[in-house]
Structure formats: C-alpha cells, structure tokens
Amino acid sequence: MAKGLFRKLQRGVQYGYAMATRRKIDDEFITWLSFANAGMLNPGNAYLMDLAVEQAPEGGAFIEIGSFCGLSTNCILHFMRRHGRKNTFFTCDKWAFENSDGGGTLGDSPLQHAEYREFVKTTYMRNVGFFGAGERPRTIEVFSDEFFDLWRRRANVSDVFGRDVELGGPISFAYIDGNHTYEFAKRDWQNVDEFLLPGGFVLFDDSASYLEFEVYPVVRELQRDPNYELVATNPNHLLRKRA
C-alpha cells in the first residue's frame, strides 16, 4: 500500500466496492475474515484470486504489492490452503500513507499519522499471524521498486517477522495493489512481467473502468499486448501471460 490511501477510501465509499461485481465467491471463511480483518477488498477480487491461485503455474512465487491490514493477504493464504498450493508467497508494503512521514494528526484528533502507520503495520502482522494459520507470507517492508531491485539481485533480507528471506526467481501470480498512479501501476506490471511465467496471472486492484484511479489505462494497454489475455473482469481485471 503506497500513498493514496485516503483517496482510495473516498472512492470506495462514493462508488461502492460491490458495483459491477458479477461473480462472488461463497466461502464461510472469507465471510468471517471480512468481519474482523480491516481492509478495502472488492468482493469480486476474492473470486479472481481463487481462480488465479488454483490455476497458477507451479514453480513460481506468489507476489502481493500492497498489504495494508492483511485482508487480501489472508484471502490469498486461504485459497492457497484450499487448493494445496505450496508456492512461496511474498508481500511488500512500506505502510507509507499520506503524512505518515511528515507529522500531523488524523484530522482534529490527538492521534499522530506516524502512530497510525505503526498501528496498521502491527495490525497486519497480527492478522496474518492469526488468520494465516501459521502460514505467514514473507513480508518485506519496502516500496515495490525497492522490492524488485532486491528480487533481481536475489538478495537476502529480513522480513517483518524477523526471518531471513532469499528473494528472486520466477513468479506465478501477482496481485498489484500499490500506488494507483499510471506511472507506478505500469512499472509494477513491467517489474512483474520480467519474472512472470507463461500461464502466470496478474490481478490489478482498483482497475475497474468506472474508477478514477489511473490503473485502468495500464490494463487497457496490457490487453493490447499479444503476450497477454484477459481472463475475467469482475469488475477489476485478471490477466494471464500466454504460454
């Protein structure tokens, strides 16, 4: 999750996260999870995640760019358990929201933005520790550009849980939910594409055509790429790299 959190919240309230969602997944765990795990997950994303996790190639990692409080992370972990997927799961998030590094309070409250940032990060760690049922992802506290730079170098780093982690290798499925500007969304896709296996999936959050973010233009370009095919729109976009 990069800067733009407040705008995403505003757009979610204005348009409704269920708008244009045609296919939803009937899953008791996801229902209970959504009650307790804070987040802004479009209900159609769970359907698309389940499809991608089930059909993604073996031998590549699952990647999530932007985790917030872990709702989408726990959805992916759940589908991995359900489908018996053993792919290594990596996430990256700097938890850098508006004003998180510049001080100030949350509106007219006494709470500091820096405190809010730390609260969200520790909430993420607690949520995936509980709902992940012992299968915590390898979570690196960096922006996505830094993450892929480390990935290319096959760097050894420490994750937020204090574990030594080796990065690098092919990718089978990527969930992109970072900075929603055109520049950053396109670069996230280009970074993923460099490592994405044939038959691998990429899911763009907040890419619905009716949203005011700049993710949909990236998806439109990707649909013209002969190396990719659109798998589903629900209302966000899931694409697959052609074999």
C-alpha positions in Angstrom: 0.0 0.0 0.0 1.5 3.3 -1.1 0.4 6.9 -0.7 -3.2 7.4 -1.9 -4.9 5.5 0.9 -7.3 8.3 1.8 -8.3 8.8 -1.9 -9.0 5.1 -2.2 -11.2 5.1 0.9 -13.1 8.1 -0.5 -13.6 6.4 -3.9 -14.7 3.2 -2.3 -17.4 4.9 -0.3 -18.5 7.0 -3.3 -18.8 4.2 -5.8 -19.4 1.2 -3.6 -17.0 -1.8 -3.7 -19.7 -4.1 -4.9 -20.5 -2.1 -8.0 -20.3 -4.2 -11.2 -19.2 -7.3 -9.3 -20.9 -10.1 -11.3 -19.3 -13.1 -9.7 -18.8 -13.6 -5.9 -17.4 -16.5 -4.0 -19.5 -18.3 -1.4 -16.9 -19.1 1.3 -17.6 -19.1 5.0 -14.0 -18.3 6.0 -13.9 -15.3 3.7 -17.1 -14.0 5.3 -15.8 -14.3 8.8 -12.5 -12.9 7.8 -14.1 -9.8 6.2 -15.9 -9.1 9.5 -12.7 -8.9 11.6 -9.9 -8.0 9.2 -9.9 -4.4 8.2 -9.4 -3.7 4.5 -10.9 -2.4 1.3 -11.2 -5.5 -0.8 -13.7 -5.5 -3.6 -15.8 -8.7 -3.2 -15.1 -9.6 -6.8 -11.4 -9.9 -6.1 -11.8 -12.9 -3.9 -13.4 -14.8 -6.9 -10.5 -13.7 -9.2 -7.9 -14.6 -6.5 -9.3 -18.1 -6.1 -9.2 -18.7 -9.8 -5.6 -17.4 -10.2 -4.3 -19.4 -7.1 -5.9 -22.6 -8.4 -4.6 -22.3 -11.9 -1.2 -20.5 -11.5 1.8 -22.5 -12.7 3.9 -24.5 -10.2 7.4 -23.4 -9.6 6.9 -19.7 -9.3 6.2 -17.4 -6.3 3.0 -15.6 -5.5 3.6 -11.8 -5.0 1.4 -9.2 -3.4 2.2 -5.5 -3.8 0.5 -3.5 -1.0 -1.0 -5.3 2.0 -2.5 -2.7 4.4 -4.0 -4.7 7.3 -3.7 -8.1 5.6 -7.2 -8.7 4.2 -6.1 -9.5 0.7 -3.1 -11.4 2.1 -5.3 -13.6 4.2 -7.6 -14.3 1.2 -4.7 -15.5 -0.9 -3.3 -17.6 2.0 -6.8 -19.2 2.4 -7.0 -20.1 -1.3 -3.5 -21.5 -1.2 -4.6 -23.8 1.7 -7.8 -24.8 -0.1 -6.1 -25.7 -3.3 -3.0 -27.2 -1.7 -0.6 -24.7 -3.3 2.9 -24.7 -2.0 4.2 -21.7 -4.0 6.2 -19.4 -1.8 4.2 -16.2 -1.0 5.9 -12.8 -0.8 4.4 -9.4 0.1 5.8 -5.9 0.2 4.5 -2.8 1.8 6.1 0.3 3.2 3.0 1.4 5.0 3.7 4.9 3.9 0.4 6.8 3.8 -0.4 10.5 3.4 1.5 12.4 6.1 2.9 9.2 7.7 6.4 10.7 7.4 5.6 14.4 7.9 3.8 14.5 11.2 0.5 15.9 11.9 -2.7 14.4 13.4 -5.6 12.4 12.0 -8.0 15.3 11.5 -8.7 17.1 14.7 -7.9 14.0 16.8 -4.8 13.8 19.0 -3.6 10.7 17.1 -0.4 11.2 15.0 -0.1 9.9 11.5 3.1 8.2 12.5 1.2 6.3 15.2 -1.5 5.4 12.7 1.2 3.9 10.3 2.7 1.8 13.1 -0.8 0.7 14.2 -1.7 -0.5 10.7 1.6 -2.4 10.3 1.3 -4.2 13.6 -2.4 -4.9 12.8 -1.2 -6.5 9.6 1.3 -8.7 11.5 -1.4 -9.8 14.0 -4.0 -10.5 11.3 -1.8 -12.7 9.2 -0.4 -14.4 12.3 -3.9 -15.4 13.3 -5.9 -15.9 10.1 -2.9 -17.3 8.2 -3.0 -20.3 10.5 0.8 -20.5 10.8 1.4 -19.8 7.1 2.7 -16.3 7.2 4.0 -14.8 4.0 7.4 -13.4 3.6 6.7 -9.7 4.0 9.3 -7.2 3.1 8.9 -3.6 4.3 9.9 -1.7 1.2 8.2 0.0 -1.7 7.6 -2.1 -4.8 10.5 -0.6 -6.8 12.9 -1.5 -4.0 11.4 -4.9 -3.7 12.0 -5.8 -7.3 15.5 -4.4 -7.2 16.2 -6.8 -4.3 14.4 -9.5 -6.3 16.7 -9.1 -9.3 19.8 -9.3 -7.1 18.4 -12.4 -5.3 19.1 -10.5 -2.1 19.0 -12.0 1.4 16.9 -9.8 3.6 14.9 -9.9 6.9 11.2 -9.8 6.7 8.9 -8.0 9.2 8.6 -11.2 11.3 12.4 -11.3 11.7 13.0 -14.2 9.3 15.9 -14.4 6.9 14.5 -14.5 3.4 16.0 -15.0 0.0 14.3 -13.2 -2.9 14.3 -13.9 -6.6 13.2 -16.4 -9.2 10.1 -16.8 -11.4 6.6 -15.5 -10.4 3.3 -17.4 -11.0 0.8 -14.9 -9.7 1.0 -11.2 -8.8 -1.7 -9.1 -7.0 -0.9 -5.4 -7.7 -2.4 -3.0 -5.2 0.3 -0.4 -4.7 0.5 3.2 -5.8 -2.5 3.8 -8.2 -0.9 6.4 -10.4 -0.3 5.4 -14.0 3.4 5.7 -13.7 3.7 3.4 -10.7 1.0 0.9 -11.8 2.7 0.4 -15.1 6.1 0.0 -13.6 4.7 -2.6 -11.1 3.3 -4.5 -14.1 6.7 -4.2 -16.0 8.5 -5.5 -13.0 6.2 -8.4 -12.6 6.3 -9.2 -16.3 10.1 -9.6 -16.2 9.7 -12.7 -14.0 6.1 -13.9 -14.7 6.0 -17.5 -16.0 4.0 -18.4 -19.1 0.5 -19.1 -17.9 1.0 -16.9 -14.9 -1.6 -14.4 -13.7 -1.6 -10.7 -12.7 -4.6 -9.1 -10.9 -4.9 -5.4 -10.8 -6.8 -4.0 -7.8 -8.9 -0.8 -8.4 -8.7 -1.3 -12.2 -12.4 -1.2 -12.8 -13.2 1.1 -15.7 -15.6 3.4 -13.7 -13.0 4.3 -11.0 -11.0 7.5 -11.2 -7.6 5.8 -10.5 -5.0 5.5 -13.2 -4.8 1.7 -13.2 -7.4 1.1 -15.9 -5.3 2.8 -18.6 -2.5 0.4 -17.8 -4.8 -2.6 -18.1 -6.1 -1.3 -21.5 -2.5 -1.2 -22.7 -1.9 -4.7 -21.4 -4.9 -6.0 -23.2 -3.3 -4.9 -26.5 -0.2 -6.8 -25.7 -0.1 -10.1 -27.7 1.6 -11.8 -24.8 -1.4 -11.4 -22.5 -5.0 -12.4 -22.5 -7.9 -11.1 -20.4 -9.3 -13.9 -18.2 -12.0 -12.0 -16.3 -13.4 -8.6 -15.4 -15.2 -8.6 -12.0 -15.1 -5.5 -12.0 -11.2 -5.5 -11.6 -9.1 -7.2 -14.2 -7.3 -10.5 -14.1 -4.9 -11.3 -17.0 -2.8 -14.2 -17.9 0.5 -14.4 -19.7 0.2 -16.5 -22.8 2.2 -19.8 -22.9 
